Amino acid sequence: MNAPDEVHIASFVLQHRAGALQALRAAVAAEPALELAIASDTRSVVVCETADRYQVMDLVDRLRELPGVLNVLLVHHHAEPAAALDEPVSPPIASGASA
């Protein structure tokens, strides 16, 4: 079960046929939780932000059903309380390694 006021951020890599990009763009544009981060002829990256982990998986299923989509791979999924997104981020601690 989801904790109240959670935010789920996920990214997907989609493999698709060359002619499927326009339909993918339209499907992503119609879903407020999705953003097309990188688009190419046969592979694209979609980012998702929802309040529910089940919606993340539902969106994976819906993307898989698009004509011309061959595979949808969940690459990253992160969840945290929504209030944590408003907290300041601390600067990184130096590790002593040179960059």
Salt bridges, closest charged atoms under 4 A:
GLU6 OE1 - HIS8 NE2 2.78
GLU31 OE1 - ARG62 NH2 2.99
ASP58 OD2 - ARG62 NH1 3.47
ASP61 OD1 - ARG64 NH1 3.75
GLU80 OE1 - HIS78 NE2 2.46
